[in-house]
């Protein structure tokens, strides 16, 4: 049981490290677009924080996909023909609604539009909830345990984890 928990802890740690890098990229871009880094005259999306969040996190998603596939879940093959790209994007966009909703509530229901409130609502509260959802969705729907892939795979199709057999053609 220790090995299983060690693998799980390793996946969680690597997932969080990748997520941290993607979050830093998205956080910098979001704050530039909405608050302009103390240049009040240039904050291109100040009146559209949800759009800024979507753009910034789209860029962060590209960082996240590469790190998640190559490092966080490196021992888990993808269960999709496209390497999990479409499912990864779909899960990210679906779970991105969580921090965007937190940002919307903070801005529109609570009337808070300062940088601290925006970042607490979207990039702390919302992001924590979204990352927990992403971890379990990625792990169960995209980067599956190799044993589960073998069980769920049609036995008449070749195993993608095994190289094609070489040798005689025919029988």
DSSP file (Angstrom, degrees, kcal/mol; ACC not computed):
  #  RESIDUE AA STRUCTURE BP1 BP2  ACC     N-H-->O    O-->H-N    N-H-->O    O-->H-N    TCO  KAPPA ALPHA  PHI   PSI    X-CA   Y-CA   Z-CA
    1    1 A X     >        0   0    0      0, 0.0     4,-1.9     0, 0.0     5,-0.2   0.000 360.0 360.0 360.0 -28.7    0.0    0.0    0.0
    2    2 A X  H  >  +     0   0    0      1,-0.2     4,-2.3     2,-0.2     5,-0.2   0.894 360.0  52.5 -62.5 -40.9    2.9    2.3    0.6
    3    3 A X  H  > S+     0   0    0      1,-0.2     4,-2.4     2,-0.2    -1,-0.2   0.883 108.2  50.9 -63.2 -39.4    4.0    2.2   -3.1
    4    4 A X  H  > S+     0   0    0      2,-0.2     4,-2.3     1,-0.2    -1,-0.2   0.924 112.9  44.7 -64.1 -45.2    0.6    3.1   -4.3
    5    5 A X  H  X S+     0   0    0     -4,-1.9     4,-2.8     2,-0.2    -2,-0.2   0.846 111.2  54.3 -69.2 -33.5    0.4    6.1   -1.9
    6    6 A X  H  X S+     0   0    0     -4,-2.3     4,-2.4     2,-0.2    -2,-0.2   0.922 109.9  46.9 -64.4 -43.7    3.9    7.2   -2.9
    7    7 A X  H  X S+     0   0    0     -4,-2.4     4,-2.5     2,-0.2    -2,-0.2   0.920 113.4  49.2 -62.0 -43.7    3.0    7.2   -6.6
    8    8 A X  H  X S+     0   0    0     -4,-2.3     4,-2.6     2,-0.2    -2,-0.2   0.929 111.6  48.0 -61.3 -46.5   -0.2    9.1   -5.8
    9    9 A X  H  X S+     0   0    0     -4,-2.8     4,-2.7     1,-0.2    -1,-0.2   0.886 111.1  51.8 -62.8 -39.0    1.7   11.7   -3.7
   10   10 A X  H  X S+     0   0    0     -4,-2.4     4,-2.6     2,-0.2     5,-0.2   0.911 110.4  48.1 -62.8 -43.0    4.3   12.0   -6.5
   11   11 A X  H  X S+     0   0    0     -4,-2.5     4,-2.8     2,-0.2    -2,-0.2   0.921 112.4  48.8 -63.7 -43.5    1.6   12.6   -9.1
   12   12 A X  H  X S+     0   0    0     -4,-2.6     4,-2.6     2,-0.2    -2,-0.2   0.935 113.1  47.6 -61.0 -46.5   -0.1   15.2   -6.8
   13   13 A X  H  X S+     0   0    0     -4,-2.7     4,-2.1     2,-0.2    -2,-0.2   0.919 114.9  44.3 -62.2 -45.5    3.3   17.0   -6.2
   14   14 A X  H  X S+     0   0    0     -4,-2.6     4,-2.5     2,-0.2     5,-0.2   0.899 113.2  52.1 -66.9 -39.7    4.2   17.0   -9.9
   15   15 A X  H  X S+     0   0    0     -4,-2.8     4,-2.6    57,-0.2    -2,-0.2   0.912 111.0  47.5 -61.3 -43.2    0.7   18.1  -10.9
   16   16 A X  H  X S+     0   0    0     -4,-2.6     4,-2.2    -5,-0.2    -1,-0.2   0.876 110.9  51.3 -67.3 -37.0    0.8   21.0   -8.4
   17   17 A X  H  X S+     0   0    0     -4,-2.1     4,-1.9     2,-0.2    -2,-0.2   0.926 113.1  44.7 -65.7 -44.2    4.3   22.1   -9.6
   18   18 A X  H  X S+     0   0    0     -4,-2.5     4,-2.4     1,-0.2     5,-0.2   0.925 113.6  51.1 -63.5 -44.3    3.1   22.1  -13.2
   19   19 A X  H  X S+     0   0    0     -4,-2.6     4,-2.5    -5,-0.2    -2,-0.2   0.862 106.5  54.9 -61.4 -36.4    0.0   24.0  -12.2
   20   20 A X  H  X S+     0   0    0     -4,-2.2     4,-2.4     2,-0.2    -1,-0.2   0.927 108.8  47.3 -63.8 -44.8    2.0   26.5  -10.3
   21   21 A X  H  X S+     0   0    0     -4,-1.9     4,-2.0     2,-0.2    -2,-0.2   0.938 114.6  46.0 -61.9 -46.4    4.1   27.3  -13.4
   22   22 A X  H  X S+     0   0    0     -4,-2.4     4,-2.4     1,-0.2    -1,-0.2   0.874 112.5  51.9 -64.3 -36.6    0.9   27.6  -15.5
   23   23 A X  H  X S+     0   0    0     -4,-2.5     4,-3.2    -5,-0.2     5,-0.2   0.890 106.5  52.6 -67.6 -40.2   -0.7   29.7  -12.9
   24   24 A X  H  X S+     0   0    0     -4,-2.4     4,-2.3     2,-0.2     5,-0.2   0.927 111.4  47.1 -61.3 -44.7    2.2   32.1  -12.7
   25   25 A X  H  X S+     0   0    0     -4,-2.0     4,-2.1     1,-0.2    -2,-0.2   0.949 116.8  43.2 -60.2 -49.5    2.1   32.6  -16.4
   26   26 A X  H  X S+     0   0    0     -4,-2.4     4,-3.0     1,-0.2    -2,-0.2   0.880 112.6  53.2 -66.2 -38.6   -1.7   33.2  -16.3
   27   27 A X  H  X S+     0   0    0     -4,-3.2     4,-2.5     2,-0.2     5,-0.2   0.920 110.4  46.2 -64.0 -45.4   -1.6   35.4  -13.2
   28   28 A X  H  X S+     0   0    0     -4,-2.3     4,-2.0    -5,-0.2    -2,-0.2   0.939 116.3  45.1 -63.1 -46.8    1.0   37.7  -14.8
   29   29 A X  H  X S+     0   0    0     -4,-2.1     4,-2.5    -5,-0.2    -2,-0.2   0.915 112.9  51.0 -65.2 -43.1   -0.9   37.9  -18.1
   30   30 A X  H  X S+     0   0    0     -4,-3.0     4,-2.5     1,-0.2     5,-0.3   0.939 111.6  46.8 -58.8 -48.9   -4.3   38.4  -16.3
   31   31 A X  H  X>S+     0   0    0     -4,-2.5     4,-2.3     1,-0.2     5,-1.0   0.859 111.9  51.1 -66.0 -34.4   -3.0   41.2  -14.1
   32   32 A X  H  X5S+     0   0    0     -4,-2.0     4,-0.9    -5,-0.2    12,-0.3   0.941 113.6  44.4 -64.0 -46.3   -1.4   42.9  -17.1
   33   33 A X  H  <5S+     0   0    0     -4,-2.5    12,-3.1    -5,-0.2    -2,-0.2   0.866 126.1  29.7 -67.9 -36.6   -4.6   42.8  -19.1
   34   34 A X  H  <5S+     0   0    0     -4,-2.5    -3,-0.2    -5,-0.2    -2,-0.2   0.842 137.0  19.0 -93.8 -37.2   -6.9   43.9  -16.3
   35   35 A X  H ><5S-     0   0    0     -4,-2.3     3,-0.6    -5,-0.3     4,-0.4   0.547  85.4-137.5-117.1 -11.1   -4.8   46.2  -14.1
   36   36 A X  G ><< -     0   0    0     -5,-1.0     3,-0.7    -4,-0.9    -4,-0.2   0.626  50.7 -84.4  68.0  15.7   -1.9   47.1  -16.4
   37   37 A X  G 3  S-     0   0    0     -6,-0.7    -1,-0.2     1,-0.2    -5,-0.1   0.943  94.0 -42.3  50.2  58.6    0.9   46.8  -13.8
   38   38 A X  G <  S+     0   0    0     -3,-0.6     2,-0.7     1,-0.1    -1,-0.2   0.658 112.3 116.5  64.7  19.0    0.5   50.2  -12.3
   39   39 A X    X   -     0   0    0     -3,-0.7     3,-2.6    -4,-0.4    -1,-0.1  -0.774  43.8-174.8-112.2  84.4    0.0   51.9  -15.7
   40   40 A X  T 3  S+     0   0    0     -2,-0.7     3,-0.3     1,-0.3    -1,-0.1   0.726  79.2  59.0 -55.6 -25.0   -3.5   53.2  -15.3
   41   41 A X  T 3  S+     0   0    0      1,-0.2     2,-0.5    -3,-0.1    -1,-0.3   0.699 106.1  49.8 -78.8 -17.4   -3.6   54.4  -18.8
   42   42 A X    <   +     0   0    0     -3,-2.6     2,-0.3    -6,-0.1    -3,-0.2  -0.764  58.6 123.5-130.0  89.1   -2.9   50.9  -20.3
   43   43 A X    >   -     0   0    0     -2,-0.5     3,-1.8    -3,-0.3     4,-0.2  -0.759  39.1-167.1-136.2  87.3   -5.1   48.1  -19.0
   44   44 A X  T 3  S+     0   0    0      1,-0.3     3,-0.2    -2,-0.3   -10,-0.2   0.725  81.9  28.9 -57.4 -29.1   -6.6   46.8  -22.2
   45   45 A X  T >  S+     0   0    0    -12,-3.1     3,-1.6   -13,-0.2     7,-0.3  -0.048  75.1 127.9-122.6  33.9   -9.3   44.6  -20.7
   46   46 A X  T <  S+     0   0    0     -3,-1.8     3,-0.4     1,-0.3    -1,-0.1   0.862  81.2  44.6 -58.1 -37.3  -10.0   46.4  -17.4
   47   47 A X  T 3  S+     0   0    0     -4,-0.2    -1,-0.3     1,-0.2     3,-0.1   0.448 115.0  51.2 -86.6   0.3  -13.8   46.4  -18.2
   48   48 A X    <>  +     0   0    0     -3,-1.6     4,-2.2     1,-0.1    -1,-0.2  -0.488  59.3 155.3-133.4  63.0  -13.7   42.8  -19.3
   49   49 A X  H  > S+     0   0    0     -3,-0.4     4,-2.4     1,-0.2     5,-0.1   0.822  74.4  56.3 -65.4 -29.9  -12.0   40.8  -16.5
   50   50 A X  H  > S+     0   0    0      2,-0.2     4,-2.1     1,-0.2    -1,-0.2   0.915 109.0  46.4 -67.3 -40.6  -13.7   37.5  -17.5
   51   51 A X  H  > S+     0   0    0     -3,-0.2     4,-2.6     2,-0.2    -2,-0.2   0.909 112.3  51.0 -64.8 -42.0  -12.4   37.7  -21.0
   52   52 A X  H  X S+     0   0    0     -4,-2.2     4,-2.8    -7,-0.3     5,-0.2   0.902 109.7  50.4 -60.9 -40.6   -8.9   38.6  -19.7
   53   53 A X  H  X S+     0   0    0     -4,-2.4     4,-2.3     2,-0.2    -1,-0.2   0.908 110.3  49.8 -63.6 -42.0   -9.1   35.5  -17.4
   54   54 A X  H  X S+     0   0    0     -4,-2.1     4,-1.5     2,-0.2    -2,-0.2   0.925 114.0  44.4 -63.3 -45.9  -10.1   33.3  -20.3
   55   55 A X  H  X S+     0   0    0     -4,-2.6     4,-1.8     2,-0.2     3,-0.2   0.948 114.6  48.3 -63.7 -49.8   -7.2   34.6  -22.5
   56   56 A X  H  X S+     0   0    0     -4,-2.8     4,-2.0     1,-0.2    -2,-0.2   0.887 114.3  45.9 -60.8 -40.2   -4.6   34.4  -19.7
   57   57 A X  H  X S+     0   0    0     -4,-2.3     4,-1.9    -5,-0.2    -1,-0.2   0.724 104.6  61.3 -80.4 -19.9   -5.7   30.9  -18.7
   58   58 A X  H  X S+     0   0    0     -4,-1.5     4,-1.2    -3,-0.2    -1,-0.2   0.904 108.5  44.3 -65.2 -41.2   -5.7   29.8  -22.3
   59   59 A X  H  X S+     0   0    0     -4,-1.8     4,-1.4     1,-0.2     3,-0.4   0.922 113.3  50.6 -66.5 -44.6   -2.0   30.6  -22.5
   60   60 A X  H  X S+     0   0    0     -4,-2.0     4,-2.6     1,-0.2    -2,-0.2   0.834 103.7  60.9 -61.0 -32.3   -1.5   28.9  -19.1
   61   61 A X  H  X S+     0   0    0     -4,-1.9     4,-2.8     2,-0.2    -1,-0.2   0.874 100.0  53.6 -64.7 -37.3   -3.3   25.8  -20.4
   62   62 A X  H  X S+     0   0    0     -4,-1.2     4,-1.6    -3,-0.4    -1,-0.2   0.914 111.4  45.8 -63.2 -42.1   -0.7   25.4  -23.1
   63   63 A X  H  X S+     0   0    0     -4,-1.4     4,-2.0     1,-0.2    -2,-0.2   0.922 113.7  50.6 -62.8 -44.7    2.0   25.4  -20.5
   64   64 A X  H  X S+     0   0    0     -4,-2.6     4,-2.9     1,-0.2     5,-0.3   0.890 106.0  53.7 -63.5 -42.9    0.0   23.0  -18.3
   65   65 A X  H  X S+     0   0    0     -4,-2.8     4,-2.6     1,-0.2     5,-0.3   0.940 109.7  47.1 -61.0 -47.0   -0.7   20.5  -21.0
   66   66 A X  H  X S+     0   0    0     -4,-1.6     4,-2.4     1,-0.2     5,-0.2   0.938 117.3  42.4 -61.2 -46.7    2.9   20.0  -21.9
   67   67 A X  H  X>S+     0   0    0     -4,-2.0     5,-2.1     2,-0.2     4,-1.9   0.865 114.4  50.7 -69.2 -36.0    4.0   19.7  -18.3
   68   68 A X  I  <>S+     0   0    0     -4,-2.9     5,-2.7     3,-0.2    -2,-0.2   0.930 116.6  39.4 -67.7 -45.0    1.1   17.5  -17.3
   69   69 A X  I  <5S+     0   0    0     -4,-2.6    -2,-0.2    -5,-0.3    -1,-0.2   0.922 123.3  39.0 -71.2 -44.1    1.6   15.0  -20.1
   70   70 A X  I  <5S+     0   0    0     -4,-2.4    -2,-0.2    -5,-0.3    -1,-0.2   0.748 137.2   2.7 -81.1 -23.8    5.4   15.0  -20.1
   71   71 A X  I ><5S+     0   0    0     -4,-1.9     3,-1.2    -5,-0.2    -3,-0.2   0.712 120.7  53.0-130.4 -54.0    6.0   15.1  -16.3
   72   72 A X  I 3 <S+     0   0    0     -5,-2.1   -57,-0.2     1,-0.3     3,-0.2   0.923 129.5  17.5 -61.8 -46.9    3.0   15.0  -13.9
   73   73 A X  T > <S+     0   0    0     -5,-2.7     3,-2.0    -6,-0.2    -1,-0.3  -0.187  83.5 136.6-115.3  39.3    1.4   11.9  -15.4
   74   74 A X  T <  S+     0   0    0     -3,-1.2    -1,-0.1     1,-0.3    -2,-0.1   0.740  70.8  52.6 -61.1 -25.0    4.4   10.6  -17.2
   75   75 A X  T 3  S+     0   0    0     -4,-0.2     2,-0.6    -3,-0.2    71,-0.3   0.432  97.6  77.8 -92.0   1.2    3.8    7.0  -16.1
   76   76 A X  S <  S-     0   0    0     -3,-2.0    69,-0.1    -7,-0.2    -3,-0.1  -0.942  75.0-140.2-114.7 119.1    0.2    7.0  -17.3
   77   77 A X        -     0   0    0     -2,-0.6    67,-0.7    67,-0.3     2,-0.2  -0.389  27.7-106.9 -70.4 154.3   -0.5    6.6  -21.0
   78   78 A X  B     -A  143   0A   0     65,-0.2    65,-0.2     2,-0.1    64,-0.1  -0.495  15.3-143.9 -78.7 154.4   -3.3    8.6  -22.4
   79   79 A X  S    S+     0   0    0     63,-1.6     2,-0.3    -2,-0.2    -1,-0.1   0.167  73.0  82.4-103.3  17.8   -6.5    6.9  -23.3
   80   80 A X  S >  S-     0   0    0     62,-0.2     3,-1.6     1,-0.1    -2,-0.1  -0.926  77.3-129.0-126.8 148.3   -7.2    8.9  -26.4
   81   81 A X  T 3  S+     0   0    0     -2,-0.3    -1,-0.1     1,-0.3    -3,-0.0   0.808 110.3  54.1 -63.2 -30.5   -6.0    8.7  -30.0
   82   82 A X  T >  S-     0   0    0      1,-0.0     3,-0.9    -3,-0.0    -1,-0.3   0.256 123.8-101.6 -88.8  13.5   -5.0   12.4  -30.0
   83   83 A X  T <   -     0   0    0     -3,-1.6    -2,-0.1     1,-0.2    -4,-0.1   0.602  69.4 -67.2  77.9  11.2   -2.9   12.0  -26.9
   84   84 A X  T 3> S+     0   0    0     -6,-0.1     4,-2.8    57,-0.0    -1,-0.2   0.514  99.3 130.0  89.7   5.6   -5.6   13.5  -24.7
   85   85 A X  H <> S+     0   0    0     -3,-0.9     4,-2.6     2,-0.2     5,-0.2   0.944  73.5  44.1 -60.2 -51.4   -5.4   17.0  -26.2
   86   86 A X  H  > S+     0   0    0      1,-0.2     4,-2.5     2,-0.2    -1,-0.2   0.919 116.9  45.3 -62.9 -44.9   -9.1   17.5  -26.9
   87   87 A X  H  > S+     0   0    0      2,-0.2     4,-2.7     1,-0.2     5,-0.2   0.897 112.4  53.0 -65.3 -39.3  -10.2   16.0  -23.5
   88   88 A X  H  X S+     0   0    0     -4,-2.8     4,-2.5     2,-0.2    -2,-0.2   0.934 111.9  44.6 -60.1 -47.6   -7.6   18.1  -21.7
   89   89 A X  H  X S+     0   0    0     -4,-2.6     4,-2.8    -5,-0.2     5,-0.2   0.918 113.6  50.5 -63.7 -44.3   -8.8   21.3  -23.4
   90   90 A X  H  X S+     0   0    0     -4,-2.5     4,-2.5    -5,-0.2    -2,-0.2   0.920 112.5  46.0 -61.7 -44.6  -12.5   20.4  -22.7
   91   91 A X  H  X S+     0   0    0     -4,-2.7     4,-2.8     2,-0.2     5,-0.2   0.919 113.2  50.5 -64.4 -43.3  -11.8   19.7  -19.0
   92   92 A X  H  X S+     0   0    0     -4,-2.5     4,-1.5    -5,-0.2    -2,-0.2   0.932 113.0  44.6 -61.6 -45.9   -9.7   22.9  -18.7
   93   93 A X  H  X S+     0   0    0     -4,-2.8     4,-0.6     2,-0.2    -1,-0.2   0.908 114.5  49.4 -66.7 -39.6  -12.4   25.1  -20.2
   94   94 A X  H >< S+     0   0    0     -4,-2.5     3,-0.9    -5,-0.2     4,-0.2   0.934 115.5  42.3 -64.1 -44.9  -15.2   23.4  -18.2
   95   95 A X  H >X S+     0   0    0     -4,-2.8     3,-1.2     1,-0.2     4,-0.6   0.683 100.3  72.1 -77.6 -15.9  -13.3   23.8  -14.9
   96   96 A X  H 3X S+     0   0    0     -4,-1.5     4,-1.8     1,-0.2    -1,-0.2   0.732  83.8  71.6 -67.2 -20.2  -12.3   27.3  -15.8
   97   97 A X  H <X S+     0   0    0     -3,-0.9     4,-2.2    -4,-0.6    -1,-0.2   0.788  87.4  65.2 -64.2 -26.4  -15.9   28.2  -15.2
   98   98 A X  H <> S+     0   0    0     -3,-1.2     4,-2.0    -4,-0.2    -1,-0.2   0.978 107.8  35.1 -64.7 -57.2  -15.3   27.8  -11.5
   99   99 A X  H  X S+     0   0    0     -4,-0.6     4,-2.5    27,-0.3    -1,-0.2   0.849 116.5  56.3 -67.2 -30.4  -12.8   30.6  -11.0
  100  100 A X  H  X S+     0   0    0     -4,-1.8     4,-2.5     2,-0.2    -1,-0.2   0.894 107.3  49.0 -65.7 -37.4  -14.6   32.7  -13.6
  101  101 A X  H  X S+     0   0    0     -4,-2.2     4,-2.7     2,-0.2    -2,-0.2   0.907 110.2  51.0 -66.2 -40.7  -17.8   32.4  -11.5
  102  102 A X  H  X S+     0   0    0     -4,-2.0     4,-2.3     1,-0.2    -2,-0.2   0.912 111.8  47.8 -61.4 -41.9  -16.0   33.3   -8.4
  103  103 A X  H  X S+     0   0    0     -4,-2.5     4,-2.6     2,-0.2     5,-0.2   0.903 111.3  50.5 -64.4 -42.5  -14.6   36.4  -10.2
  104  104 A X  H  X>S+     0   0    0     -4,-2.5     4,-3.3     2,-0.2     5,-0.7   0.920 111.2  48.1 -62.6 -44.7  -18.1   37.3  -11.5
  105  105 A X  I  X>S+     0   0    0     -4,-2.7     5,-1.9     1,-0.2     4,-1.5   0.933 113.0  48.4 -61.6 -45.8  -19.6   37.0   -8.0
  106  106 A X  I  <5S+     0   0    0     -4,-2.3     6,-2.7    -5,-0.2    -2,-0.2   0.916 121.3  35.2 -60.7 -44.8  -16.8   39.1   -6.5
  107  107 A X  I  <5S+     0   0    0     -4,-2.6     4,-0.4     4,-0.2    -2,-0.2   0.944 129.3  28.5 -75.6 -50.1  -17.2   41.8   -9.2
  108  108 A X  I  <5S+     0   0    0     -4,-3.3    -3,-0.2    -5,-0.2    -2,-0.2   0.807 129.7  30.5 -92.0 -32.2  -20.9   41.9   -9.9
  109  109 A X  I  <<S+     0   0    0     -4,-1.5    -3,-0.2    -5,-0.7    -4,-0.1   0.803 131.0  32.3 -95.8 -33.3  -22.6   40.8   -6.7
  110  110 A X  S   <S-     0   0    0     -5,-1.9    -3,-0.2     2,-0.1    -2,-0.1   0.586  96.4-131.2-100.8 -11.4  -20.1   42.0   -4.1
  111  111 A X        +     0   0    0     -4,-0.4     2,-0.6    -6,-0.3    -4,-0.2   0.740  55.1 144.9  70.9  23.6  -18.9   45.1   -6.0
  112  112 A X        +     0   0    0     -6,-2.7    -1,-0.2    -7,-0.2    -2,-0.1  -0.853   8.9 153.5 -99.5 117.8  -15.2   44.4   -5.5
  113  113 A X        +     0   0    0     -2,-0.6     2,-0.1    -3,-0.1    -1,-0.1   0.170  31.5 114.6-131.2  19.7  -13.1   45.3   -8.4
  114  114 A X  S  > S-     0   0    0      1,-0.1     4,-2.5     4,-0.0     5,-0.2  -0.485  78.2-105.8 -86.0 162.4   -9.6   46.0   -6.9
  115  115 A X  H  > S+     0   0    0      1,-0.2     4,-2.4     2,-0.2     5,-0.2   0.862 118.1  52.1 -57.9 -38.4   -6.6   43.8   -7.8
  116  116 A X  H  > S+     0   0    0      2,-0.2     4,-2.6     1,-0.2     5,-0.2   0.944 112.0  44.9 -65.8 -46.3   -6.6   42.0   -4.4
  117  117 A X  H  > S+     0   0    0      2,-0.2     4,-2.5     1,-0.2     5,-0.3   0.914 113.3  50.9 -63.0 -43.4  -10.3   41.1   -4.6
  118  118 A X  H  X>S+     0   0    0     -4,-2.5     4,-2.4     1,-0.2     5,-0.5   0.932 114.7  43.2 -59.2 -46.1   -9.9   39.9   -8.3
  119  119 A X  H  X5S+     0   0    0     -4,-2.4     4,-1.1    -5,-0.2     5,-0.5   0.870 114.2  49.5 -72.3 -36.6   -6.9   37.8   -7.5
  120  120 A X  H  X>S+     0   0    0     -4,-2.6     5,-2.6    -5,-0.2     4,-0.7   0.935 116.2  42.0 -65.9 -44.9   -8.4   36.3   -4.3
  121  121 A X  I  <>S+     0   0    0     -4,-2.5     5,-2.1    -5,-0.2    -2,-0.2   0.950 130.5  22.4 -69.1 -48.6  -11.7   35.4   -5.9
  122  122 A X  I  <>S+     0   0    0     -4,-2.4     5,-0.8    -5,-0.3    -3,-0.2   0.924 130.3  36.3 -86.0 -46.8  -10.4   34.0   -9.2
  123  123 A X  I  <<S+     0   0    0     -4,-1.1    -3,-0.2    -5,-0.5    -2,-0.1   0.461 129.1  24.9 -96.1  -1.9   -6.8   33.0   -8.5
  124  124 A X  I  X5S+     0   0    0     -4,-0.7     4,-2.1    -5,-0.5     5,-0.2   0.608 130.7  26.4-117.8 -70.4   -7.0   31.7   -5.0
  125  125 A X  I  ><S+     0   0    0     -5,-2.6     4,-1.7     1,-0.2     5,-0.2   0.965 129.9  39.1 -62.1 -55.2  -10.5   30.5   -4.1
  126  126 A X  I  ><S+     0   0    0     -5,-2.1     4,-2.5    -6,-0.3   -27,-0.3   0.893 115.9  51.3 -64.3 -40.9  -11.7   29.6   -7.7
  127  127 A X  H  ><S+     0   0    0     -5,-0.8     4,-2.8     2,-0.2     5,-0.2   0.870 106.4  54.0 -68.0 -36.8   -8.4   28.1   -8.7
  128  128 A X  H  X S+     0   0    0     -4,-2.1     4,-1.8     2,-0.2    -1,-0.2   0.940 112.7  43.6 -60.6 -46.3   -8.1   25.8   -5.7
  129  129 A X  H  X S+     0   0    0     -4,-1.7     4,-1.8    -5,-0.2    -2,-0.2   0.917 115.5  48.5 -65.6 -42.3  -11.5   24.4   -6.5
  130  130 A X  H  X S+     0   0    0     -4,-2.5     4,-2.8     1,-0.2    -2,-0.2   0.897 109.7  51.8 -66.2 -40.7  -10.8   24.1  -10.2
  131  131 A X  H  X S+     0   0    0     -4,-2.8     4,-2.6     2,-0.2    -1,-0.2   0.881 107.5  52.1 -66.1 -37.4   -7.4   22.4   -9.7
  132  132 A X  H  X S+     0   0    0     -4,-1.8     4,-1.6    -5,-0.2    -1,-0.2   0.933 112.7  45.8 -61.9 -44.3   -8.9   19.8   -7.4
  133  133 A X  H  X S+     0   0    0     -4,-1.8     4,-2.3     1,-0.2    -2,-0.2   0.923 112.9  50.6 -64.1 -43.7  -11.5   19.0  -10.1
  134  134 A X  H  X S+     0   0    0     -4,-2.8     4,-3.4     1,-0.2     5,-0.4   0.917 105.9  55.4 -60.8 -45.1   -8.9   19.0  -12.9
  135  135 A X  H  X S+     0   0    0     -4,-2.6     4,-2.3     1,-0.2    -1,-0.2   0.942 113.6  39.5 -55.4 -50.7   -6.6   16.6  -11.0
  136  136 A X  H  X S+     0   0    0     -4,-1.6     4,-1.7     2,-0.2    -1,-0.2   0.855 117.3  49.1 -72.6 -33.6   -9.2   14.0  -10.6
  137  137 A X  H  X>S+     0   0    0     -4,-2.3     4,-2.7    -5,-0.2     5,-0.5   0.925 113.8  45.6 -70.3 -43.4  -10.7   14.4  -14.1
  138  138 A X  I  X>S+     0   0    0     -4,-3.4     5,-2.7    -5,-0.2     4,-2.0   0.941 114.8  48.6 -60.6 -46.3   -7.4   14.3  -15.8
  139  139 A X  I  <5S+     0   0    0     -4,-2.3    -1,-0.2    -5,-0.4     6,-0.2   0.833 121.0  34.2 -66.0 -34.5   -6.4   11.2  -13.8
  140  140 A X  I  <5S+     0   0    0     -4,-1.7    -1,-0.2    -5,-0.2    -2,-0.2   0.776 129.4  29.5 -94.5 -27.0   -9.6    9.3  -14.4
  141  141 A X  I  <5S+     0   0    0     -4,-2.7    -3,-0.2    -5,-0.2    -2,-0.2   0.728 132.3  16.5-107.1 -25.0  -10.5   10.4  -18.0
  142  142 A X  I  <<S+     0   0    0     -4,-2.0   -63,-1.6    -5,-0.5     2,-1.2   0.801 124.4  39.4-113.3 -59.0   -7.2   11.2  -19.8
  143  143 A X  B   <S-A   78   0A   0     -5,-2.7   -65,-0.2   -65,-0.2    -1,-0.2  -0.671  81.0-179.9-100.3  79.8   -4.1    9.8  -18.0
  144  144 A X        -     0   0    0     -2,-1.2   -67,-0.3   -67,-0.7     2,-0.2  -0.362  37.3 -91.9 -83.5 159.3   -5.5    6.4  -16.9
  145  145 A X    >>  -     0   0    0     -6,-0.2     4,-1.6   -69,-0.1     3,-0.8  -0.473  37.6-122.9 -64.8 136.4   -3.7    3.7  -14.9
  146  146 A X  H 3> S+     0   0    0    -71,-0.3     4,-1.8     1,-0.3     5,-0.2   0.834 110.1  56.6 -54.0 -36.4   -2.1    1.3  -17.4
  147  147 A X  H 3> S+     0   0    0      1,-0.2     4,-1.6     2,-0.2    -1,-0.3   0.880 105.9  50.3 -64.3 -37.1   -3.9   -1.7  -15.9
  148  148 A X  H <> S+     0   0    0     -3,-0.8     4,-2.3     1,-0.2    -1,-0.2   0.854 107.0  54.8 -69.8 -34.5   -7.3    0.0  -16.5
  149  149 A X  H  X S+     0   0    0     -4,-1.6     4,-1.3     1,-0.2    -1,-0.2   0.910 107.5  49.5 -64.1 -41.5   -6.4    0.7  -20.1
  150  150 A X  H  < S+     0   0    0     -4,-1.8    -1,-0.2     1,-0.2    -2,-0.2   0.869 113.1  46.7 -66.9 -36.1   -5.7   -3.0  -20.7
  151  151 A X  H  < S+     0   0    0     -4,-1.6    -1,-0.2     1,-0.2    -2,-0.2   0.894 115.9  43.6 -72.2 -39.6   -9.0   -4.1  -19.2
  152  152 A X  H  < S+     0   0    0     -4,-2.3    -1,-0.2    -5,-0.1    -2,-0.2   0.611  94.6  99.2 -83.9 -11.0  -11.1   -1.5  -21.0
  153  153 A X  S  < S-     0   0    0     -4,-1.3     2,-0.3    -5,-0.2     6,-0.1  -0.480  85.2-106.0 -79.0 145.3   -9.4   -2.0  -24.4
  154  154 A X    >   -     0   0    0     -2,-0.2     3,-1.8     1,-0.1    -1,-0.1  -0.560  26.2-138.4 -67.4 125.2  -11.0   -4.2  -27.0
  155  155 A X  T 3  S+     0   0    0     -2,-0.3    -1,-0.1     1,-0.3     4,-0.1   0.713  98.7  62.7 -63.8 -19.2   -8.9   -7.4  -27.1
  156  156 A X  T 3  S+     0   0    0      2,-0.1     2,-0.3     0, 0.0    -1,-0.3   0.639  91.1  79.2 -81.4 -12.2   -8.9   -7.5  -30.9
  157  157 A X  S <  S-     0   0    0     -3,-1.8     3,-0.0     1,-0.1    -4,-0.0  -0.711  92.9-102.4 -94.3 147.7   -7.1   -4.2  -31.2
  158  158 A X        -     0   0    0     -2,-0.3     2,-0.5     1,-0.1    -4,-0.1  -0.334  37.5-106.2 -66.4 148.8   -3.3   -4.1  -30.8
  159  159 A X    >   -     0   0    0      1,-0.2     3,-1.5     4,-0.1    -1,-0.1  -0.649  22.8-150.0 -75.4 118.8   -2.0   -2.8  -27.4
  160  160 A X  T 3  S+     0   0    0     -2,-0.5    -1,-0.2     1,-0.3     4,-0.1   0.729  95.3  60.3 -65.5 -19.3   -0.6    0.8  -28.1
  161  161 A X  T 3  S+     0   0    0    -15,-0.1     2,-0.4     2,-0.1    -1,-0.3   0.677  96.2  73.3 -79.5 -16.7    1.9    0.3  -25.3
  162  162 A X  S <  S-     0   0    0     -3,-1.5     3,-0.1     1,-0.0     2,-0.0  -0.809  86.6-120.4-100.6 136.7    3.4   -2.7  -27.1
  163  163 A X        -     0   0    0     -2,-0.4    -4,-0.1     1,-0.1     3,-0.1  -0.382  44.0 -89.2 -67.8 152.5    5.6   -2.2  -30.2
  164  164 A X        -     0   0    0      1,-0.1     2,-0.1    -4,-0.1    -1,-0.1  -0.327  48.6-101.4 -63.1 145.8    4.3   -4.0  -33.3
  165  165 A X        -     0   0    0     -3,-0.1     2,-0.4     1,-0.0    -1,-0.1  -0.427  36.3-152.2 -68.5 139.0    5.5   -7.6  -33.7
  166  166 A X        +     0   0    0     -2,-0.1     2,-0.4    -3,-0.1    -1,-0.0  -0.839  50.7  57.0-110.6 150.1    8.3   -8.1  -36.2
  167  167 A X  S    S+     0   0    0     -2,-0.4    -2,-0.0     0, 0.0     0, 0.0  -0.995  84.3  24.6 138.5-139.2    9.0  -11.1  -38.2
  168  168 A X        -     0   0    0     -2,-0.4     2,-0.4     1,-0.1    -3,-0.0  -0.272  60.1-140.8 -66.8 146.0    6.9  -13.2  -40.5
  169  169 A X  S    S+     0   0    0     -3,-0.0     2,-0.4     2,-0.0    -1,-0.1  -0.882  73.6  13.6-101.5 138.2    4.1  -11.7  -42.5
  170  170 A X              0   0    0     -2,-0.4    -2,-0.0     1,-0.2     0, 0.0  -0.823 360.0 360.0  98.5-137.1    1.1  -13.9  -42.8
  171  171 A X              0   0    0     -2,-0.4    -1,-0.2     0, 0.0    -3,-0.0   0.440 360.0 360.0-118.3 360.0    0.7  -17.0  -40.7
